[in-house]
Amino acid sequence: MSLDPAVAARLKRNEAGLVAAVAQERATGQVLMMAWMDDEALARTLATRRATYFSRSRGEYWVKGETSGHTQFVHEVRLDCDGDTVLLVVDQEGAACHTGTHTCFDTDVLLDAPA
C-alpha cells in the first residue's frame, strides 16, 4: 500500500521517518493517545479506517485493538499546518491506553483548569 504522493510531499517526518499521530474521540473531543506513523501506517489507516500505527520499540505495524479488542474506527484524518502531526478522529471501543484506561492523559495532571 502506498501513500498518495501529494500527501507524502506535505509530511515533515522526524529523523526516523515518522510523524506524530494523535487520536481524538469523536463523541467527546477527548484526546485519547499519541502514537507514531510512517507513510505505510498512514496509507493503511486511510484505506481501511482502522487506526494503524508504527511501533518504534517492536519495529512493526500494529492495528489498534487487533489483539486487545480496543479498536479505533477512524472517521476523519487531518494533517496539521506544519505537516508534522496527524489527527485521527475516532470511535474508541474500550480503553485507548495500554494501561487499560480510556485515555493516556488521565493520570498525571500537571496543571488543572482554574476554578
Backbone as XML, in Angstrom:
<?xml version="1.0"?>
<chain id="A" units="angstrom">
  <residue number="1" name="MET">
    <atom name="N" x="0.856" y="-1.168" z="0.000"/>
    <atom name="CA" x="0.000" y="0.000" z="0.000"/>
    <atom name="C" x="0.904" y="1.233" z="0.000"/>
  </residue>
  <residue number="2" name="SER">
    <atom name="N" x="0.569" y="2.200" z="-0.826"/>
    <atom name="CA" x="1.406" y="3.401" z="-0.841"/>
    <atom name="C" x="0.556" y="4.641" z="-0.596"/>
  </residue>
  <residue number="3" name="LEU">
    <atom name="N" x="1.195" y="5.616" z="0.005"/>
    <atom name="CA" x="0.551" y="6.872" z="0.343"/>
    <atom name="C" x="0.480" y="7.757" z="-0.887"/>
  </residue>
  <residue number="4" name="ASP">
    <atom name="N" x="-0.619" y="8.468" z="-1.041"/>
    <atom name="CA" x="-0.774" y="9.425" z="-2.134"/>
    <atom name="C" x="0.447" y="10.349" z="-2.139"/>
  </residue>
  <residue number="5" name="PRO">
    <atom name="N" x="1.137" y="10.496" z="-3.268"/>
    <atom name="CA" x="2.341" y="11.327" z="-3.330"/>
    <atom name="C" x="2.099" y="12.784" z="-2.910"/>
  </residue>
  <residue number="6" name="ALA">
    <atom name="N" x="0.910" y="13.307" z="-3.153"/>
    <atom name="CA" x="0.611" y="14.685" z="-2.745"/>
    <atom name="C" x="0.565" y="14.799" z="-1.224"/>
  </residue>
  <residue number="7" name="VAL">
    <atom name="N" x="0.045" y="13.778" z="-0.558"/>
    <atom name="CA" x="0.020" y="13.758" z="0.910"/>
    <atom name="C" x="1.433" y="13.544" z="1.436"/>
  </residue>
  <residue number="8" name="ALA">
    <atom name="N" x="2.137" y="12.592" z="0.867"/>
    <atom name="CA" x="3.505" y="12.284" z="1.297"/>
    <atom name="C" x="4.406" y="13.514" z="1.201"/>
  </residue>
  <residue number="9" name="ALA">
    <atom name="N" x="4.222" y="14.317" z="0.174"/>
    <atom name="CA" x="5.046" y="15.513" z="-0.012"/>
    <atom name="C" x="4.813" y="16.551" z="1.080"/>
  </residue>
  <residue number="10" name="ARG">
    <atom name="N" x="3.657" y="16.528" z="1.698"/>
    <atom name="CA" x="3.335" y="17.504" z="2.743"/>
    <atom name="C" x="3.820" y="17.095" z="4.123"/>
  </residue>
  <residue number="11" name="LEU">
    <atom name="N" x="4.176" y="15.812" z="4.300"/>
    <atom name="CA" x="4.591" y="15.324" z="5.609"/>
    <atom name="C" x="6.005" y="15.778" z="5.957"/>
  </residue>
  <residue number="12" name="LYS">
    <atom name="N" x="6.180" y="16.203" z="7.195"/>
    <atom name="CA" x="7.503" y="16.519" z="7.730"/>
    <atom name="C" x="7.802" y="15.460" z="8.783"/>
  </residue>
  <residue number="13" name="ARG">
    <atom name="N" x="8.604" y="14.504" z="8.392"/>
    <atom name="CA" x="8.919" y="13.367" z="9.238"/>
    <atom name="C" x="10.122" y="13.663" z="10.138"/>
  </residue>
  <residue number="14" name="ASN">
    <atom name="N" x="10.194" y="12.963" z="11.274"/>
    <atom name="CA" x="11.378" y="13.096" z="12.121"/>
    <atom name="C" x="12.517" y="12.288" z="11.507"/>
  </residue>
  <residue number="15" name="GLU">
    <atom name="N" x="13.651" y="12.228" z="12.206"/>
    <atom name="CA" x="14.827" y="11.538" z="11.670"/>
    <atom name="C" x="14.603" y="10.045" z="11.454"/>
  </residue>
  <residue number="16" name="ALA">
    <atom name="N" x="13.585" y="9.490" z="12.122"/>
    <atom name="CA" x="13.247" y="8.069" z="11.943"/>
    <atom name="C" x="12.196" y="7.869" z="10.849"/>
  </residue>
  <residue number="17" name="GLY">
    <atom name="N" x="11.775" y="8.949" z="10.192"/>
    <atom name="CA" x="10.783" y="8.838" z="9.119"/>
    <atom name="C" x="9.353" y="8.779" z="9.621"/>
  </residue>
  <residue number="18" name="LEU">
    <atom name="N" x="9.124" y="9.247" z="10.845"/>
    <atom name="CA" x="7.803" y="9.139" z="11.479"/>
    <atom name="C" x="7.175" y="10.506" z="11.719"/>
  </residue>
  <residue number="19" name="VAL">
    <atom name="N" x="5.844" y="10.497" z="11.785"/>
    <atom name="CA" x="5.090" y="11.684" z="12.190"/>
    <atom name="C" x="4.247" y="11.305" z="13.409"/>
  </residue>
  <residue number="20" name="ALA">
    <atom name="N" x="4.011" y="12.278" z="14.266"/>
    <atom name="CA" x="3.172" y="12.052" z="15.433"/>
    <atom name="C" x="1.729" y="11.887" z="14.975"/>
  </residue>
  <residue number="21" name="ALA">
    <atom name="N" x="1.018" y="10.976" z="15.633"/>
    <atom name="CA" x="-0.397" y="10.745" z="15.345"/>
    <atom name="C" x="-1.172" y="10.834" z="16.659"/>
  </residue>
  <residue number="22" name="VAL">
    <atom name="N" x="-2.108" y="11.766" z="16.721"/>
    <atom name="CA" x="-2.925" y="11.974" z="17.908"/>
    <atom name="C" x="-4.324" y="11.447" z="17.622"/>
  </residue>
  <residue number="23" name="ALA">
    <atom name="N" x="-4.830" y="10.600" z="18.523"/>
    <atom name="CA" x="-6.188" y="10.075" z="18.385"/>
    <atom name="C" x="-7.116" y="10.842" z="19.316"/>
  </residue>
  <residue number="24" name="GLN">
    <atom name="N" x="-8.198" y="11.346" z="18.745"/>
    <atom name="CA" x="-9.200" y="12.112" z="19.485"/>
    <atom name="C" x="-10.547" y="11.417" z="19.339"/>
  </residue>
  <residue number="25" name="GLU">
    <atom name="N" x="-11.262" y="11.306" z="20.457"/>
    <atom name="CA" x="-12.570" y="10.655" z="20.424"/>
    <atom name="C" x="-13.604" y="11.556" z="19.762"/>
  </residue>
  <residue number="26" name="ARG">
    <atom name="N" x="-14.296" y="11.012" z="18.801"/>
    <atom name="CA" x="-15.279" y="11.786" z="18.038"/>
    <atom name="C" x="-16.421" y="12.278" z="18.918"/>
  </residue>
  <residue number="27" name="ALA">
    <atom name="N" x="-16.950" y="11.438" z="19.795"/>
    <atom name="CA" x="-18.138" y="11.772" z="20.589"/>
    <atom name="C" x="-17.874" y="12.837" z="21.645"/>
  </residue>
  <residue number="28" name="THR">
    <atom name="N" x="-16.662" y="12.843" z="22.220"/>
    <atom name="CA" x="-16.383" y="13.735" z="23.347"/>
    <atom name="C" x="-15.354" y="14.812" z="23.059"/>
  </residue>
  <residue number="29" name="GLY">
    <atom name="N" x="-14.550" y="14.626" z="22.030"/>
    <atom name="CA" x="-13.458" y="15.551" z="21.750"/>
    <atom name="C" x="-12.227" y="15.290" z="22.613"/>
  </residue>
  <residue number="30" name="GLN">
    <atom name="N" x="-12.291" y="14.274" z="23.459"/>
    <atom name="CA" x="-11.195" y="13.961" z="24.377"/>
    <atom name="C" x="-9.998" y="13.393" z="23.607"/>
  </residue>
  <residue number="31" name="VAL">
    <atom name="N" x="-8.804" y="13.866" z="23.953"/>
    <atom name="CA" x="-7.591" y="13.310" z="23.375"/>
    <atom name="C" x="-7.330" y="11.968" z="24.049"/>
  </residue>
  <residue number="32" name="LEU">
    <atom name="N" x="-7.190" y="10.926" z="23.248"/>
    <atom name="CA" x="-7.060" y="9.575" z="23.772"/>
    <atom name="C" x="-5.611" y="9.118" z="23.908"/>
  </residue>
  <residue number="33" name="MET">
    <atom name="N" x="-4.828" y="9.348" z="22.883"/>
    <atom name="CA" x="-3.473" y="8.809" z="22.862"/>
    <atom name="C" x="-2.647" y="9.474" z="21.780"/>
  </residue>
  <residue number="34" name="MET">
    <atom name="N" x="-1.352" y="9.246" z="21.845"/>
    <atom name="CA" x="-0.421" y="9.682" z="20.816"/>
    <atom name="C" x="0.423" y="8.474" z="20.436"/>
  </residue>
  <residue number="35" name="ALA">
    <atom name="N" x="0.645" y="8.286" z="19.162"/>
    <atom name="CA" x="1.489" y="7.202" z="18.672"/>
    <atom name="C" x="2.241" y="7.721" z="17.450"/>
  </residue>
  <residue number="36" name="TRP">
    <atom name="N" x="2.907" y="6.836" z="16.757"/>
    <atom name="CA" x="3.707" y="7.221" z="15.584"/>
    <atom name="C" x="3.204" y="6.527" z="14.326"/>
  </residue>
  <residue number="37" name="MET">
    <atom name="N" x="3.358" y="7.211" z="13.208"/>
    <atom name="CA" x="3.024" y="6.653" z="11.897"/>
    <atom name="C" x="4.144" y="6.963" z="10.918"/>
  </residue>
  <residue number="38" name="ASP">
    <atom name="N" x="4.358" y="6.041" z="10.010"/>
    <atom name="CA" x="5.158" y="6.337" z="8.827"/>
    <atom name="C" x="4.201" y="6.369" z="7.647"/>
  </residue>
  <residue number="39" name="ASP">
    <atom name="N" x="4.726" y="6.514" z="6.462"/>
    <atom name="CA" x="3.866" y="6.615" z="5.278"/>
    <atom name="C" x="2.963" y="5.396" z="5.120"/>
  </residue>
  <residue number="40" name="GLU">
    <atom name="N" x="3.523" y="4.217" z="5.362"/>
    <atom name="CA" x="2.749" y="2.984" z="5.204"/>
    <atom name="C" x="1.611" y="2.910" z="6.216"/>
  </residue>
  <residue number="41" name="ALA">
    <atom name="N" x="1.884" y="3.250" z="7.471"/>
    <atom name="CA" x="0.836" y="3.223" z="8.504"/>
    <atom name="C" x="-0.282" y="4.201" z="8.166"/>
  </residue>
  <residue number="42" name="LEU">
    <atom name="N" x="0.084" y="5.367" z="7.691"/>
    <atom name="CA" x="-0.931" y="6.352" z="7.311"/>
    <atom name="C" x="-1.733" y="5.858" z="6.110"/>
  </residue>
  <residue number="43" name="ALA">
    <atom name="N" x="-1.063" y="5.291" z="5.132"/>
    <atom name="CA" x="-1.757" y="4.756" z="3.950"/>
    <atom name="C" x="-2.734" y="3.652" z="4.348"/>
  </residue>
  <residue number="44" name="ARG">
    <atom name="N" x="-2.312" y="2.768" z="5.235"/>
    <atom name="CA" x="-3.190" y="1.685" z="5.692"/>
    <atom name="C" x="-4.407" y="2.248" z="6.437"/>
  </residue>
  <residue number="45" name="THR">
    <atom name="N" x="-4.169" y="3.251" z="7.280"/>
    <atom name="CA" x="-5.264" y="3.878" z="8.029"/>
    <atom name="C" x="-6.268" y="4.522" z="7.081"/>
  </residue>
  <residue number="46" name="LEU">
    <atom name="N" x="-5.777" y="5.250" z="6.097"/>
    <atom name="CA" x="-6.666" y="5.907" z="5.138"/>
    <atom name="C" x="-7.461" y="4.892" z="4.316"/>
  </residue>
  <residue number="47" name="ALA">
    <atom name="N" x="-6.844" y="3.774" z="3.985"/>
    <atom name="CA" x="-7.500" y="2.764" z="3.154"/>
    <atom name="C" x="-8.523" y="1.930" z="3.922"/>
  </residue>
  <residue number="48" name="THR">
    <atom name="N" x="-8.263" y="1.678" z="5.217"/>
    <atom name="CA" x="-9.089" y="0.730" z="5.963"/>
    <atom name="C" x="-10.001" y="1.366" z="7.016"/>
  </residue>
  <residue number="49" name="ARG">
    <atom name="N" x="-9.714" y="2.611" z="7.405"/>
    <atom name="CA" x="-10.395" y="3.290" z="8.524"/>
    <atom name="C" x="-10.147" y="2.603" z="9.856"/>
  </residue>
  <residue number="50" name="ARG">
    <atom name="N" x="-9.127" y="1.772" z="9.914"/>
    <atom name="CA" x="-8.681" y="1.141" z="11.164"/>
    <atom name="C" x="-7.342" y="1.780" z="11.516"/>
  </residue>
  <residue number="51" name="ALA">
    <atom name="N" x="-7.258" y="2.366" z="12.723"/>
    <atom name="CA" x="-6.046" y="3.071" z="13.122"/>
    <atom name="C" x="-4.854" y="2.117" z="13.126"/>
  </residue>
  <residue number="52" name="THR">
    <atom name="N" x="-3.876" y="2.425" z="12.292"/>
    <atom name="CA" x="-2.676" y="1.611" z="12.165"/>
    <atom name="C" x="-1.471" y="2.482" z="12.488"/>
  </residue>
  <residue number="53" name="TYR">
    <atom name="N" x="-0.662" y="2.014" z="13.413"/>
    <atom name="CA" x="0.486" y="2.781" z="13.885"/>
    <atom name="C" x="1.765" y="1.998" z="13.655"/>
  </residue>
  <residue number="54" name="PHE">
    <atom name="N" x="2.913" y="2.684" z="13.848"/>
    <atom name="CA" x="4.205" y="2.014" z="13.766"/>
    <atom name="C" x="4.814" y="1.978" z="15.157"/>
  </residue>
  <residue number="55" name="SER">
    <atom name="N" x="5.125" y="0.800" z="15.641"/>
    <atom name="CA" x="5.739" y="0.629" z="16.957"/>
    <atom name="C" x="7.244" y="0.819" z="16.843"/>
  </residue>
  <residue number="56" name="ARG">
    <atom name="N" x="7.753" y="1.844" z="17.507"/>
    <atom name="CA" x="9.203" y="2.081" z="17.489"/>
    <atom name="C" x="9.935" y="0.979" z="18.247"/>
  </residue>
  <residue number="57" name="SER">
    <atom name="N" x="9.380" y="0.513" z="19.346"/>
    <atom name="CA" x="10.065" y="-0.496" z="20.157"/>
    <atom name="C" x="10.091" y="-1.865" z="19.476"/>
  </residue>
  <residue number="58" name="ARG">
    <atom name="N" x="9.026" y="-2.223" z="18.788"/>
    <atom name="CA" x="8.957" y="-3.526" z="18.113"/>
    <atom name="C" x="9.375" y="-3.458" z="16.646"/>
  </residue>
  <residue number="59" name="GLY">
    <atom name="N" x="9.396" y="-2.248" z="16.096"/>
    <atom name="CA" x="9.774" y="-2.097" z="14.693"/>
    <atom name="C" x="8.782" y="-2.714" z="13.743"/>
  </residue>
  <residue number="60" name="GLU">
    <atom name="N" x="7.478" y="-2.622" z="14.107"/>
    <atom name="CA" x="6.443" y="-3.223" z="13.258"/>
    <atom name="C" x="5.150" y="-2.424" z="13.344"/>
  </residue>
  <residue number="61" name="TYR">
    <atom name="N" x="4.258" y="-2.705" z="12.409"/>
    <atom name="CA" x="2.950" y="-2.057" z="12.380"/>
    <atom name="C" x="2.006" y="-2.745" z="13.354"/>
  </residue>
  <residue number="62" name="TRP">
    <atom name="N" x="1.087" y="-1.966" z="13.910"/>
    <atom name="CA" x="0.044" y="-2.550" z="14.747"/>
    <atom name="C" x="-1.253" y="-1.812" z="14.518"/>
  </residue>
  <residue number="63" name="VAL">
    <atom name="N" x="-2.299" y="-2.596" z="14.391"/>
    <atom name="CA" x="-3.645" y="-2.053" z="14.235"/>
    <atom name="C" x="-4.247" y="-1.976" z="15.624"/>
  </residue>
  <residue number="64" name="LYS">
    <atom name="N" x="-4.676" y="-0.790" z="16.014"/>
    <atom name="CA" x="-5.214" y="-0.600" z="17.356"/>
    <atom name="C" x="-6.376" y="-1.555" z="17.586"/>
  </residue>
  <residue number="65" name="GLY">
    <atom name="N" x="-6.256" y="-2.353" z="18.638"/>
    <atom name="CA" x="-7.312" y="-3.282" z="19.004"/>
    <atom name="C" x="-7.210" y="-4.653" z="18.393"/>
  </residue>
  <residue number="66" name="GLU">
    <atom name="N" x="-6.240" y="-4.890" z="17.544"/>
    <atom name="CA" x="-6.129" y="-6.190" z="16.869"/>
    <atom name="C" x="-5.966" y="-7.342" z="17.865"/>
  </residue>
  <residue number="67" name="THR">
    <atom name="N" x="-5.236" y="-7.104" z="18.940"/>
    <atom name="CA" x="-5.081" y="-8.150" z="19.949"/>
    <atom name="C" x="-5.925" y="-7.879" z="21.194"/>
  </residue>
  <residue number="68" name="SER">
    <atom name="N" x="-6.145" y="-6.612" z="21.536"/>
    <atom name="CA" x="-6.873" y="-6.279" z="22.770"/>
    <atom name="C" x="-8.381" y="-6.184" z="22.582"/>
  </residue>
  <residue number="69" name="GLY">
    <atom name="N" x="-8.819" y="-5.942" z="21.354"/>
    <atom name="CA" x="-10.236" y="-5.699" z="21.100"/>
    <atom name="C" x="-10.637" y="-4.255" z="21.308"/>
  </residue>
  <residue number="70" name="HIS">
    <atom name="N" x="-9.696" y="-3.420" z="21.734"/>
    <atom name="CA" x="-9.949" y="-1.991" z="21.981"/>
    <atom name="C" x="-9.662" y="-1.204" z="20.694"/>
  </residue>
  <residue number="71" name="THR">
    <atom name="N" x="-10.605" y="-1.252" z="19.791"/>
    <atom name="CA" x="-10.406" y="-0.758" z="18.435"/>
    <atom name="C" x="-10.661" y="0.739" z="18.291"/>
  </residue>
  <residue number="72" name="GLN">
    <atom name="N" x="-10.113" y="1.284" z="17.226"/>
    <atom name="CA" x="-10.377" y="2.663" z="16.831"/>
    <atom name="C" x="-10.878" y="2.665" z="15.390"/>
  </residue>
  <residue number="73" name="PHE">
    <atom name="N" x="-12.143" y="3.072" z="15.209"/>
    <atom name="CA" x="-12.675" y="3.257" z="13.863"/>
    <atom name="C" x="-12.437" y="4.718" z="13.503"/>
  </residue>
  <residue number="74" name="VAL">
    <atom name="N" x="-11.772" y="4.955" z="12.403"/>
    <atom name="CA" x="-11.338" y="6.293" z="12.022"/>
    <atom name="C" x="-12.396" y="6.976" z="11.156"/>
  </residue>
  <residue number="75" name="HIS">
    <atom name="N" x="-12.894" y="8.104" z="11.636"/>
    <atom name="CA" x="-13.877" y="8.894" z="10.893"/>
    <atom name="C" x="-13.216" y="9.982" z="10.066"/>
  </residue>
  <residue number="76" name="GLU">
    <atom name="N" x="-12.193" y="10.609" z="10.618"/>
    <atom name="CA" x="-11.504" y="11.696" z="9.922"/>
    <atom name="C" x="-10.005" y="11.568" z="10.160"/>
  </residue>
  <residue number="77" name="VAL">
    <atom name="N" x="-9.230" y="12.022" z="9.194"/>
    <atom name="CA" x="-7.793" y="12.166" z="9.362"/>
    <atom name="C" x="-7.442" y="13.563" z="8.867"/>
  </residue>
  <residue number="78" name="ARG">
    <atom name="N" x="-6.757" y="14.310" z="9.726"/>
    <atom name="CA" x="-6.375" y="15.683" z="9.392"/>
    <atom name="C" x="-4.877" y="15.856" z="9.580"/>
  </residue>
  <residue number="79" name="LEU">
    <atom name="N" x="-4.279" y="16.628" z="8.710"/>
    <atom name="CA" x="-2.861" y="16.964" z="8.786"/>
    <atom name="C" x="-2.738" y="18.380" z="9.330"/>
  </residue>
  <residue number="80" name="ASP">
    <atom name="N" x="-1.870" y="18.583" z="10.312"/>
    <atom name="CA" x="-1.730" y="19.929" z="10.867"/>
    <atom name="C" x="-1.018" y="20.854" z="9.886"/>
  </residue>
  <residue number="81" name="CYS">
    <atom name="N" x="-1.009" y="22.142" z="10.221"/>
    <atom name="CA" x="-0.494" y="23.166" z="9.304"/>
    <atom name="C" x="0.990" y="23.001" z="8.994"/>
  </residue>
  <residue number="82" name="ASP">
    <atom name="N" x="1.752" y="22.376" z="9.899"/>
    <atom name="CA" x="3.185" y="22.178" z="9.676"/>
    <atom name="C" x="3.503" y="20.861" z="8.985"/>
  </residue>
  <residue number="83" name="GLY">
    <atom name="N" x="2.516" y="19.961" z="8.916"/>
    <atom name="CA" x="2.732" y="18.671" z="8.275"/>
    <atom name="C" x="3.474" y="17.668" z="9.130"/>
  </residue>
  <residue number="84" name="ASP">
    <atom name="N" x="3.616" y="17.965" z="10.441"/>
    <atom name="CA" x="4.366" y="17.042" z="11.287"/>
    <atom name="C" x="3.513" y="16.285" z="12.296"/>
  </residue>
  <residue number="85" name="THR">
    <atom name="N" x="2.200" y="16.498" z="12.259"/>
    <atom name="CA" x="1.295" y="15.784" z="13.152"/>
    <atom name="C" x="0.004" y="15.450" z="12.411"/>
  </residue>
  <residue number="86" name="VAL">
    <atom name="N" x="-0.487" y="14.243" z="12.640"/>
    <atom name="CA" x="-1.743" y="13.792" z="12.061"/>
    <atom name="C" x="-2.751" y="13.638" z="13.193"/>
  </residue>
  <residue number="87" name="LEU">
    <atom name="N" x="-3.968" y="14.099" z="12.963"/>
    <atom name="CA" x="-5.052" y="13.949" z="13.923"/>
    <atom name="C" x="-6.030" y="12.920" z="13.389"/>
  </residue>
  <residue number="88" name="LEU">
    <atom name="N" x="-6.290" y="11.892" z="14.195"/>
    <atom name="CA" x="-7.288" y="10.883" z="13.853"/>
    <atom name="C" x="-8.503" y="11.113" z="14.750"/>
  </residue>
  <residue number="89" name="VAL">
    <atom name="N" x="-9.649" y="11.322" z="14.156"/>
    <atom name="CA" x="-10.896" y="11.442" z="14.899"/>
    <atom name="C" x="-11.549" y="10.075" z="14.843"/>
  </residue>
  <residue number="90" name="VAL">
    <atom name="N" x="-11.709" y="9.451" z="16.022"/>
    <atom name="CA" x="-12.054" y="8.032" z="16.072"/>
    <atom name="C" x="-13.239" y="7.752" z="16.977"/>
  </residue>
  <residue number="91" name="ASP">
    <atom name="N" x="-13.850" y="6.605" z="16.734"/>
    <atom name="CA" x="-14.746" y="5.985" z="17.699"/>
    <atom name="C" x="-13.894" y="4.956" z="18.423"/>
  </residue>
  <residue number="92" name="GLN">
    <atom name="N" x="-13.740" y="5.143" z="19.731"/>
    <atom name="CA" x="-12.923" y="4.240" z="20.538"/>
    <atom name="C" x="-13.802" y="3.180" z="21.170"/>
  </residue>
  <residue number="93" name="GLU">
    <atom name="N" x="-13.418" y="1.931" z="20.995"/>
    <atom name="CA" x="-14.094" y="0.809" z="21.643"/>
    <atom name="C" x="-13.168" y="0.304" z="22.744"/>
  </residue>
  <residue number="94" name="GLY">
    <atom name="N" x="-13.573" y="0.459" z="23.992"/>
    <atom name="CA" x="-12.730" y="0.052" z="25.107"/>
    <atom name="C" x="-11.661" y="1.077" z="25.409"/>
  </residue>
  <residue number="95" name="ALA">
    <atom name="N" x="-10.620" y="0.622" z="26.099"/>
    <atom name="CA" x="-9.534" y="1.505" z="26.528"/>
    <atom name="C" x="-8.640" y="1.887" z="25.357"/>
  </residue>
  <residue number="96" name="ALA">
    <atom name="N" x="-8.189" y="3.131" z="25.351"/>
    <atom name="CA" x="-7.223" y="3.561" z="24.347"/>
    <atom name="C" x="-5.798" y="3.353" z="24.847"/>
  </residue>
  <residue number="97" name="CYS">
    <atom name="N" x="-5.616" y="3.445" z="26.161"/>
    <atom name="CA" x="-4.283" y="3.362" z="26.745"/>
    <atom name="C" x="-3.890" y="1.913" z="27.027"/>
  </residue>
  <residue number="98" name="HIS">
    <atom name="N" x="-2.610" y="1.620" z="26.858"/>
    <atom name="CA" x="-2.116" y="0.258" z="27.143"/>
    <atom name="C" x="-2.225" y="-0.098" z="28.625"/>
  </residue>
  <residue number="99" name="THR">
    <atom name="N" x="-2.455" y="0.904" z="29.487"/>
    <atom name="CA" x="-2.621" y="0.635" z="30.922"/>
    <atom name="C" x="-4.037" y="0.207" z="31.260"/>
  </residue>
  <residue number="100" name="GLY">
    <atom name="N" x="-4.939" y="0.284" z="30.277"/>
    <atom name="CA" x="-6.322" y="-0.116" z="30.492"/>
    <atom name="C" x="-7.272" y="1.038" z="30.765"/>
  </residue>
  <residue number="101" name="THR">
    <atom name="N" x="-6.762" y="2.267" z="30.745"/>
    <atom name="CA" x="-7.627" y="3.431" z="30.944"/>
    <atom name="C" x="-8.148" y="3.927" z="29.600"/>
  </residue>
  <residue number="102" name="HIS">
    <atom name="N" x="-9.219" y="4.702" z="29.678"/>
    <atom name="CA" x="-9.855" y="5.178" z="28.452"/>
    <atom name="C" x="-8.935" y="6.095" z="27.651"/>
  </residue>
  <residue number="103" name="THR">
    <atom name="N" x="-8.165" y="6.918" z="28.347"/>
    <atom name="CA" x="-7.243" y="7.833" z="27.685"/>
    <atom name="C" x="-5.871" y="7.741" z="28.337"/>
  </residue>
  <residue number="104" name="CYS">
    <atom name="N" x="-4.851" y="8.033" z="27.596"/>
    <atom name="CA" x="-3.492" y="8.045" z="28.135"/>
    <atom name="C" x="-3.215" y="9.310" z="28.940"/>
  </residue>
  <residue number="105" name="PHE">
    <atom name="N" x="-4.146" y="10.248" z="28.926"/>
    <atom name="CA" x="-3.906" y="11.549" z="29.545"/>
    <atom name="C" x="-4.755" y="11.804" z="30.783"/>
  </residue>
  <residue number="106" name="ASP">
    <atom name="N" x="-5.081" y="10.762" z="31.529"/>
    <atom name="CA" x="-5.925" y="10.983" z="32.705"/>
    <atom name="C" x="-5.228" y="10.736" z="34.028"/>
  </residue>
  <residue number="107" name="THR">
    <atom name="N" x="-3.933" y="10.415" z="34.003"/>
    <atom name="CA" x="-3.227" y="10.070" z="35.229"/>
    <atom name="C" x="-2.504" y="11.256" z="35.864"/>
  </residue>
  <residue number="108" name="ASP">
    <atom name="N" x="-1.629" y="11.891" z="35.140"/>
    <atom name="CA" x="-0.788" y="12.955" z="35.696"/>
    <atom name="C" x="-1.217" y="14.320" z="35.182"/>
  </residue>
  <residue number="109" name="VAL">
    <atom name="N" x="-2.040" y="15.003" z="35.981"/>
    <atom name="CA" x="-2.461" y="16.358" z="35.653"/>
    <atom name="C" x="-1.425" y="17.312" z="36.216"/>
  </residue>
  <residue number="110" name="LEU">
    <atom name="N" x="-0.662" y="17.971" z="35.347"/>
    <atom name="CA" x="0.384" y="18.871" z="35.785"/>
    <atom name="C" x="-0.126" y="20.276" z="36.071"/>
  </residue>
  <residue number="111" name="LEU">
    <atom name="N" x="-1.182" y="20.656" z="35.394"/>
    <atom name="CA" x="-1.822" y="21.953" z="35.614"/>
    <atom name="C" x="-3.290" y="21.793" z="35.280"/>
  </residue>
  <residue number="112" name="ASP">
    <atom name="N" x="-4.139" y="22.080" z="36.202"/>
    <atom name="CA" x="-5.580" y="21.916" z="36.018"/>
    <atom name="C" x="-6.212" y="23.249" z="35.683"/>
  </residue>
  <residue number="113" name="ALA">
    <atom name="N" x="-7.404" y="23.208" z="35.127"/>
    <atom name="CA" x="-8.151" y="24.419" z="34.800"/>
    <atom name="C" x="-8.455" y="25.187" z="36.084"/>
  </residue>
  <residue number="114" name="PRO">
    <atom name="N" x="-8.392" y="26.511" z="36.025"/>
    <atom name="CA" x="-8.703" y="27.296" z="37.219"/>
    <atom name="C" x="-10.174" y="27.124" z="37.615"/>
  </residue>
  <residue number="115" name="ALA">
    <atom name="N" x="-10.415" y="27.254" z="38.913"/>
    <atom name="CA" x="-11.791" y="27.090" z="39.435"/>
    <atom name="C" x="-12.673" y="28.256" z="39.057"/>
  </residue>
</chain>
